[in-house]
Amino acid sequence: MSIAGRKALVTGGAAGIGAAVAHGLAGKGVHVVVADLDGDAADKLAADIGGTAWAVDLLDTAALEDLTLDCDILVNNAGIQKVAPIHEYDPEAFRRIQRLMVEAPFLLIRAALPHMYERGWGRVINLSSVHGIRASAFKSAYVTAKHALEGLSKVTALEGAEHGVTSNCVNPGYVRTALVEKQIKDQAATHGIPESEVLEKVMLTEMAIKRLVEPAEVASLVAWLASDDAGMVTGASYTMDGGWSAR
């Protein structure tokens, strides 16, 4: 069954995984709201796909508390990263990551559920990570946030089931995005190795398939989870990690 005519909100939608998801959903006839801190980039992408742009700072969570959303599909994708040992980790950076990657998704889900309940149909899709089910050193804030997102997604699944709303996580390994590329310098410094060795010696060591995940691959899974074919899939975490979590 088609999801054409549905309305989706994709956070962090102007680049990387978010942009791929926006393109993928738009290609299936979904009207996509591209939500991003970079308003110009959101405007450009929205124009390209026939969607709508929403320039928003999701770190300003107080502004989200009275928000109402009329979307049918909510994709919580926005994220940031910081790599450092716990004893050197800046407390404000830790709080910032929780605010963007846990508190903001909670508030957006809270804002979207009434509309979904009213229509008797909804999809909440949370871009988690293999770090939502596995840990890595030097990523205390990110791993904590992704584990919390997993729990939020499961509770949403239980509460939404009787209203026709599903909630699931997508758990990729390292994806070919600017966020991953920015980590290479920090990973090199933290591990004491050249930047040229980070991919082989840090990022891909646990993956059986030795390559980065492509954004379009993640987008294809998101589109399936948004479809009616996935109506019995809820409370799940779908890994796309090249075998990392099989260990």
Secondary structure, DSSP 8 states (H G I E B T S, - for coil): ---TT-EEEEETTTSHHHHHHHHHHHTTT-EEEEEES-HHHHHHHHHHHT-EEEE--TT-GGGGTT-----SEEEE---------GGG--HHHHHHHHIIIIIHHHHHHHHHHHHHHHHT-EEEEEE--GGGTS--TT-HHHHHHHHHHHHHHHHHHHHHGGGTEEEEEEEESSBSSHHHHHHHHHHHHHHTS-GGGHIIIIISTT-SS-S-B-HHHHHHHHHHHHSGGGTT--S-EEEESTTGGG-
